[in-house]
């Protein structure tokens, strides 16, 4: 078998397909978000799309950690995605200041790749089972850290020192200052722990023949979308905004 065919057969198409599903969920969420919050149409039910947004982001981040274990060039990828995150911050700050994105999901993913790249030798020594358990527990414990508490989705366990949130420049870690605002905010804590769950899931899947077989399956359409997810993510909001501006503008 030719070498290029062997590489093609080894591609984990299910990861592309899941990434494609995540990008569809994100596009749908942003479409309804724009209708409700930017163009002011009173569709109150759109606020219940929060779970949809979270499902898309959880998928992106888990797949990001999973894919980190597959890539041989995470340093370059981390720098590229970080640059895209910075560009998105600049564009939204200039053209949509009320919807500006500071340390959104792209900035997080770029930083997570770079951080995991620096800690890769340590992470590889951690048993996968323990890695998933500890990472998931830390994610649940720190899910609401941006609000000043340890806890998960409003079930708060303990308050954190207020001084952490008065510094102002600790927002990448999960401690936003009183004047911080972002329409999309994914700090390293807690989301890096979810990213690590994806990394350790790959380690587990390596030793499971059934999982390896499943990962080779391809969902037509979704897999193609997933392979271009970064480009679609960068372009989908301007396209959606432009179409809605034409549709909803006053005659």
TIKE-343299 format. One record per residue (C-alpha): residue number from 0; residue in three letters; x, y, z. Coordinates in nm, 2 decimals. Example, Ala and Ser with C-alpha at 12.3 -4.5 7.8 and 13.67 -1.06 7.14 Angstrom:
<pts>
seq:0&type:Ala&X:1.23&Y:-0.45&Z:0.78
seq:1&type:Ser&X:1.37&Y:-0.11&Z:0.71
</pts>
This chain:
<pts>
seq:0&type:Unk&X:0.00&Y:0.00&Z:0.00
seq:1&type:Unk&X:0.14&Y:0.34&Z:-0.09
seq:2&type:Unk&X:0.26&Y:0.55&Z:0.20
seq:3&type:Unk&X:0.01&Y:0.83&Z:0.15
seq:4&type:Unk&X:-0.28&Y:0.58&Z:0.16
seq:5&type:Unk&X:-0.16&Y:0.44&Z:0.48
seq:6&type:Unk&X:-0.15&Y:0.78&Z:0.64
seq:7&type:Unk&X:-0.50&Y:0.85&Z:0.51
seq:8&type:Unk&X:-0.64&Y:0.52&Z:0.65
seq:9&type:Unk&X:-0.49&Y:0.60&Z:0.99
seq:10&type:Unk&X:-0.67&Y:0.93&Z:1.03
seq:11&type:Unk&X:-0.91&Y:0.94&Z:1.32
seq:12&type:Unk&X:-1.22&Y:1.07&Z:1.12
seq:13&type:Unk&X:-1.45&Y:1.05&Z:1.42
seq:14&type:Unk&X:-1.25&Y:1.34&Z:1.58
seq:15&type:Unk&X:-1.31&Y:1.54&Z:1.26
seq:16&type:Unk&X:-1.67&Y:1.45&Z:1.28
seq:17&type:Unk&X:-1.71&Y:1.56&Z:1.64
seq:18&type:Unk&X:-1.53&Y:1.88&Z:1.57
seq:19&type:Unk&X:-1.78&Y:1.94&Z:1.28
seq:20&type:Unk&X:-2.07&Y:1.88&Z:1.51
seq:21&type:Unk&X:-1.92&Y:2.13&Z:1.76
seq:22&type:Unk&X:-1.89&Y:2.39&Z:1.49
seq:23&type:Unk&X:-2.25&Y:2.34&Z:1.38
seq:24&type:Unk&X:-2.37&Y:2.39&Z:1.74
seq:25&type:Unk&X:-2.16&Y:2.70&Z:1.77
seq:26&type:Unk&X:-2.29&Y:2.85&Z:1.45
seq:27&type:Unk&X:-2.65&Y:2.78&Z:1.56
seq:28&type:Unk&X:-2.59&Y:2.93&Z:1.90
seq:29&type:Unk&X:-2.43&Y:3.25&Z:1.76
seq:30&type:Unk&X:-2.71&Y:3.29&Z:1.50
seq:31&type:Unk&X:-2.98&Y:3.30&Z:1.78
seq:32&type:Unk&X:-2.75&Y:3.50&Z:2.00
seq:33&type:Unk&X:-2.72&Y:3.77&Z:1.74
seq:34&type:Unk&X:-3.10&Y:3.77&Z:1.68
seq:35&type:Unk&X:-3.17&Y:3.82&Z:2.05
seq:36&type:Unk&X:-2.89&Y:4.03&Z:2.18
seq:37&type:Unk&X:-2.75&Y:4.23&Z:1.89
seq:38&type:Unk&X:-3.05&Y:4.29&Z:1.67
seq:39&type:Unk&X:-3.29&Y:4.31&Z:1.96
seq:40&type:Unk&X:-3.56&Y:4.07&Z:1.85
seq:41&type:Unk&X:-3.76&Y:3.96&Z:2.16
seq:42&type:Unk&X:-3.73&Y:3.58&Z:2.12
seq:43&type:Unk&X:-3.70&Y:3.51&Z:2.49
seq:44&type:Unk&X:-3.66&Y:3.14&Z:2.43
seq:45&type:Unk&X:-3.32&Y:3.20&Z:2.28
seq:46&type:Unk&X:-3.17&Y:3.25&Z:2.62
seq:47&type:Unk&X:-3.22&Y:2.88&Z:2.68
seq:48&type:Unk&X:-2.95&Y:2.81&Z:2.42
seq:49&type:Unk&X:-2.68&Y:2.83&Z:2.69
seq:50&type:Unk&X:-2.66&Y:2.45&Z:2.71
seq:51&type:Unk&X:-2.61&Y:2.44&Z:2.34
seq:52&type:Unk&X:-2.32&Y:2.69&Z:2.36
seq:53&type:Unk&X:-2.16&Y:2.49&Z:2.65
seq:54&type:Unk&X:-2.20&Y:2.16&Z:2.46
seq:55&type:Unk&X:-2.01&Y:2.31&Z:2.16
seq:56&type:Unk&X:-1.73&Y:2.46&Z:2.38
seq:57&type:Unk&X:-1.69&Y:2.14&Z:2.59
seq:58&type:Unk&X:-1.66&Y:1.94&Z:2.27
seq:59&type:Unk&X:-1.41&Y:2.18&Z:2.12
seq:60&type:Unk&X:-1.20&Y:2.17&Z:2.44
seq:61&type:Unk&X:-1.21&Y:1.80&Z:2.49
seq:62&type:Unk&X:-1.12&Y:1.74&Z:2.12
seq:63&type:Unk&X:-0.84&Y:2.00&Z:2.16
seq:64&type:Unk&X:-0.69&Y:1.79&Z:2.44
seq:65&type:Unk&X:-0.74&Y:1.47&Z:2.25
seq:66&type:Unk&X:-0.58&Y:1.61&Z:1.94
seq:67&type:Unk&X:-0.29&Y:1.75&Z:2.13
seq:68&type:Unk&X:-0.18&Y:1.39&Z:2.20
seq:69&type:Unk&X:-0.19&Y:1.32&Z:1.82
seq:70&type:Unk&X:-0.01&Y:1.63&Z:1.69
seq:71&type:Unk&X:0.37&Y:1.65&Z:1.65
seq:72&type:Unk&X:0.37&Y:2.03&Z:1.61
seq:73&type:Unk&X:0.18&Y:2.16&Z:1.90
seq:74&type:Unk&X:0.41&Y:2.46&Z:1.95
seq:75&type:Unk&X:0.34&Y:2.59&Z:1.60
seq:76&type:Unk&X:-0.04&Y:2.51&Z:1.63
seq:77&type:Unk&X:-0.05&Y:2.68&Z:1.97
seq:78&type:Unk&X:0.11&Y:3.00&Z:1.84
seq:79&type:Unk&X:-0.12&Y:3.00&Z:1.54
seq:80&type:Unk&X:-0.44&Y:2.96&Z:1.74
seq:81&type:Unk&X:-0.32&Y:3.22&Z:1.99
seq:82&type:Unk&X:-0.25&Y:3.47&Z:1.71
seq:83&type:Unk&X:-0.61&Y:3.40&Z:1.58
seq:84&type:Unk&X:-0.74&Y:3.47&Z:1.93
seq:85&type:Unk&X:-0.56&Y:3.80&Z:1.95
seq:86&type:Unk&X:-0.68&Y:3.90&Z:1.60
seq:87&type:Unk&X:-1.04&Y:3.82&Z:1.71
seq:88&type:Unk&X:-1.00&Y:4.04&Z:2.02
seq:89&type:Unk&X:-0.87&Y:4.33&Z:1.81
seq:90&type:Unk&X:-1.14&Y:4.30&Z:1.55
seq:91&type:Unk&X:-1.43&Y:4.28&Z:1.80
seq:92&type:Unk&X:-1.28&Y:4.57&Z:2.01
seq:93&type:Unk&X:-1.27&Y:4.79&Z:1.70
seq:94&type:Unk&X:-1.59&Y:4.70&Z:1.52
seq:95&type:Unk&X:-1.81&Y:4.55&Z:1.80
seq:96&type:Unk&X:-1.69&Y:4.70&Z:2.13
seq:97&type:Unk&X:-2.01&Y:4.60&Z:2.31
seq:98&type:Unk&X:-1.95&Y:4.24&Z:2.20
seq:99&type:Unk&X:-1.57&Y:4.24&Z:2.23
seq:100&type:Unk&X:-1.40&Y:3.91&Z:2.30
seq:101&type:Unk&X:-1.11&Y:3.90&Z:2.55
seq:102&type:Unk&X:-0.96&Y:3.57&Z:2.62
seq:103&type:Unk&X:-1.22&Y:3.37&Z:2.43
seq:104&type:Unk&X:-1.21&Y:3.01&Z:2.33
seq:105&type:Unk&X:-0.94&Y:3.06&Z:2.07
seq:106&type:Unk&X:-0.71&Y:3.24&Z:2.31
seq:107&type:Unk&X:-0.77&Y:2.97&Z:2.56
seq:108&type:Unk&X:-0.70&Y:2.68&Z:2.32
seq:109&type:Unk&X:-0.38&Y:2.84&Z:2.20
seq:110&type:Unk&X:-0.26&Y:2.89&Z:2.56
seq:111&type:Unk&X:-0.36&Y:2.54&Z:2.65
seq:112&type:Unk&X:-0.16&Y:2.39&Z:2.37
seq:113&type:Unk&X:0.15&Y:2.59&Z:2.47
seq:114&type:Unk&X:0.11&Y:2.51&Z:2.84
seq:115&type:Unk&X:0.06&Y:2.14&Z:2.76
seq:116&type:Unk&X:0.35&Y:2.14&Z:2.52
seq:117&type:Unk&X:0.57&Y:2.27&Z:2.80
seq:118&type:Unk&X:0.44&Y:2.01&Z:3.05
seq:119&type:Unk&X:0.42&Y:1.72&Z:2.80
seq:120&type:Unk&X:0.70&Y:1.51&Z:2.96
seq:121&type:Unk&X:0.53&Y:1.53&Z:3.30
seq:122&type:Unk&X:0.18&Y:1.46&Z:3.16
seq:123&type:Unk&X:0.30&Y:1.15&Z:2.98
seq:124&type:Unk&X:0.41&Y:1.00&Z:3.31
seq:125&type:Unk&X:0.07&Y:1.04&Z:3.47
seq:126&type:Unk&X:-0.15&Y:0.72&Z:3.45
seq:127&type:Unk&X:-0.44&Y:0.79&Z:3.22
seq:128&type:Unk&X:-0.71&Y:0.67&Z:3.46
seq:129&type:Unk&X:-0.58&Y:0.89&Z:3.74
seq:130&type:Unk&X:-0.53&Y:1.18&Z:3.50
seq:131&type:Unk&X:-0.90&Y:1.17&Z:3.40
seq:132&type:Unk&X:-1.03&Y:1.14&Z:3.75
seq:133&type:Unk&X:-0.82&Y:1.42&Z:3.89
seq:134&type:Unk&X:-0.86&Y:1.65&Z:3.60
seq:135&type:Unk&X:-1.24&Y:1.60&Z:3.60
seq:136&type:Unk&X:-1.26&Y:1.66&Z:3.97
seq:137&type:Unk&X:-1.05&Y:1.98&Z:3.95
seq:138&type:Unk&X:-1.27&Y:2.10&Z:3.66
seq:139&type:Unk&X:-1.59&Y:2.05&Z:3.86
seq:140&type:Unk&X:-1.44&Y:2.21&Z:4.17
seq:141&type:Unk&X:-1.32&Y:2.52&Z:3.98
seq:142&type:Unk&X:-1.60&Y:2.56&Z:3.73
seq:143&type:Unk&X:-1.73&Y:2.88&Z:3.89
seq:144&type:Unk&X:-1.39&Y:3.03&Z:3.98
seq:145&type:Unk&X:-1.45&Y:3.34&Z:3.77
seq:146&type:Unk&X:-1.74&Y:3.43&Z:4.00
seq:147&type:Unk&X:-1.53&Y:3.42&Z:4.31
seq:148&type:Unk&X:-1.62&Y:3.07&Z:4.43
seq:149&type:Unk&X:-1.52&Y:2.71&Z:4.41
seq:150&type:Unk&X:-1.81&Y:2.51&Z:4.28
seq:151&type:Unk&X:-1.99&Y:2.39&Z:3.97
seq:152&type:Unk&X:-2.27&Y:2.57&Z:3.79
seq:153&type:Unk&X:-2.39&Y:2.77&Z:4.09
seq:154&type:Unk&X:-2.34&Y:2.50&Z:4.35
seq:155&type:Unk&X:-2.08&Y:2.69&Z:4.54
seq:156&type:Unk&X:-1.85&Y:2.52&Z:4.79
seq:157&type:Unk&X:-1.63&Y:2.80&Z:4.92
seq:158&type:Unk&X:-1.55&Y:3.17&Z:4.85
seq:159&type:Unk&X:-1.21&Y:3.27&Z:4.72
seq:160&type:Unk&X:-1.00&Y:3.57&Z:4.84
seq:161&type:Unk&X:-1.14&Y:3.89&Z:4.69
seq:162&type:Unk&X:-0.79&Y:4.02&Z:4.64
seq:163&type:Unk&X:-0.74&Y:3.77&Z:4.35
seq:164&type:Unk&X:-1.00&Y:3.96&Z:4.16
seq:165&type:Unk&X:-0.87&Y:4.31&Z:4.24
seq:166&type:Unk&X:-0.54&Y:4.27&Z:4.05
seq:167&type:Unk&X:-0.69&Y:4.30&Z:3.71
seq:168&type:Unk&X:-0.43&Y:4.12&Z:3.50
seq:169&type:Unk&X:-0.51&Y:3.77&Z:3.63
seq:170&type:Unk&X:-0.81&Y:3.73&Z:3.40
seq:171&type:Unk&X:-0.63&Y:3.46&Z:3.18
seq:172&type:Unk&X:-0.61&Y:3.24&Z:3.49
seq:173&type:Unk&X:-0.98&Y:3.28&Z:3.58
seq:174&type:Unk&X:-0.97&Y:3.59&Z:3.81
seq:175&type:Unk&X:-1.13&Y:3.87&Z:3.62
seq:176&type:Unk&X:-1.11&Y:4.22&Z:3.76
seq:177&type:Unk&X:-1.41&Y:4.44&Z:3.84
seq:178&type:Unk&X:-1.39&Y:4.62&Z:3.51
seq:179&type:Unk&X:-1.33&Y:4.31&Z:3.30
seq:180&type:Unk&X:-1.59&Y:4.23&Z:3.02
seq:181&type:Unk&X:-1.59&Y:3.98&Z:2.74
seq:182&type:Unk&X:-1.87&Y:3.83&Z:2.54
seq:183&type:Unk&X:-1.67&Y:3.50&Z:2.53
seq:184&type:Unk&X:-1.45&Y:3.41&Z:2.82
seq:185&type:Unk&X:-1.26&Y:3.08&Z:2.87
seq:186&type:Unk&X:-0.99&Y:3.12&Z:3.13
seq:187&type:Unk&X:-0.72&Y:2.86&Z:3.19
seq:188&type:Unk&X:-0.89&Y:2.77&Z:3.52
seq:189&type:Unk&X:-1.11&Y:2.57&Z:3.50
seq:190&type:Unk&X:-1.10&Y:2.49&Z:3.13
seq:191&type:Unk&X:-0.74&Y:2.36&Z:3.12
seq:192&type:Unk&X:-0.86&Y:2.07&Z:3.34
seq:193&type:Unk&X:-1.12&Y:1.98&Z:3.08
seq:194&type:Unk&X:-0.85&Y:2.00&Z:2.81
seq:195&type:Unk&X:-0.64&Y:1.75&Z:3.01
seq:196&type:Unk&X:-0.94&Y:1.52&Z:3.03
seq:197&type:Unk&X:-0.93&Y:1.50&Z:2.65
seq:198&type:Unk&X:-0.55&Y:1.43&Z:2.66
seq:199&type:Unk&X:-0.60&Y:1.14&Z:2.90
seq:200&type:Unk&X:-0.90&Y:1.01&Z:2.71
seq:201&type:Unk&X:-0.67&Y:0.96&Z:2.41
seq:202&type:Unk&X:-0.43&Y:0.77&Z:2.63
seq:203&type:Unk&X:-0.71&Y:0.54&Z:2.74
seq:204&type:Unk&X:-0.84&Y:0.50&Z:2.38
seq:205&type:Unk&X:-0.49&Y:0.39&Z:2.26
seq:206&type:Unk&X:-0.52&Y:0.07&Z:2.47
seq:207&type:Unk&X:-0.89&Y:0.00&Z:2.37
seq:208&type:Unk&X:-0.94&Y:-0.18&Z:2.03
seq:209&type:Unk&X:-1.31&Y:-0.09&Z:2.03
seq:210&type:Unk&X:-1.23&Y:0.27&Z:2.08
seq:211&type:Unk&X:-0.97&Y:0.27&Z:1.81
seq:212&type:Unk&X:-1.21&Y:0.12&Z:1.57
seq:213&type:Unk&X:-1.48&Y:0.38&Z:1.65
seq:214&type:Unk&X:-1.23&Y:0.66&Z:1.60
seq:215&type:Unk&X:-1.16&Y:0.55&Z:1.25
seq:216&type:Unk&X:-1.53&Y:0.59&Z:1.15
seq:217&type:Unk&X:-1.63&Y:0.89&Z:0.94
seq:218&type:Unk&X:-1.96&Y:1.08&Z:0.95
seq:219&type:Unk&X:-2.00&Y:1.23&Z:0.60
seq:220&type:Unk&X:-2.04&Y:1.61&Z:0.60
seq:221&type:Unk&X:-1.94&Y:1.65&Z:0.96
seq:222&type:Unk&X:-1.59&Y:1.52&Z:0.90
seq:223&type:Unk&X:-1.53&Y:1.77&Z:0.62
seq:224&type:Unk&X:-1.66&Y:2.06&Z:0.83
seq:225&type:Unk&X:-1.43&Y:1.95&Z:1.12
seq:226&type:Unk&X:-1.12&Y:1.96&Z:0.91
seq:227&type:Unk&X:-1.19&Y:2.33&Z:0.84
seq:228&type:Unk&X:-1.32&Y:2.42&Z:1.19
seq:229&type:Unk&X:-1.07&Y:2.70&Z:1.26
seq:230&type:Unk&X:-1.15&Y:2.89&Z:0.94
seq:231&type:Unk&X:-1.52&Y:2.84&Z:0.98
seq:232&type:Unk&X:-1.50&Y:2.97&Z:1.34
seq:233&type:Unk&X:-1.32&Y:3.28&Z:1.23
seq:234&type:Unk&X:-1.56&Y:3.35&Z:0.94
seq:235&type:Unk&X:-1.90&Y:3.24&Z:1.07
seq:236&type:Unk&X:-1.98&Y:3.55&Z:1.29
seq:237&type:Unk&X:-1.91&Y:3.81&Z:1.02
seq:238&type:Unk&X:-2.11&Y:3.61&Z:0.77
seq:239&type:Unk&X:-2.40&Y:3.56&Z:1.01
seq:240&type:Unk&X:-2.39&Y:3.93&Z:1.12
seq:241&type:Unk&X:-2.39&Y:4.04&Z:0.76
seq:242&type:Unk&X:-2.69&Y:3.83&Z:0.66
seq:243&type:Unk&X:-2.88&Y:3.94&Z:0.96
seq:244&type:Unk&X:-2.80&Y:4.30&Z:0.91
seq:245&type:Unk&X:-2.95&Y:4.27&Z:0.56
seq:246&type:Unk&X:-3.26&Y:4.08&Z:0.69
seq:247&type:Unk&X:-3.33&Y:4.28&Z:1.00
seq:248&type:Unk&X:-3.23&Y:4.63&Z:0.89
seq:249&type:Unk&X:-3.50&Y:4.89&Z:0.87
seq:250&type:Unk&X:-3.64&Y:4.94&Z:0.52
</pts>
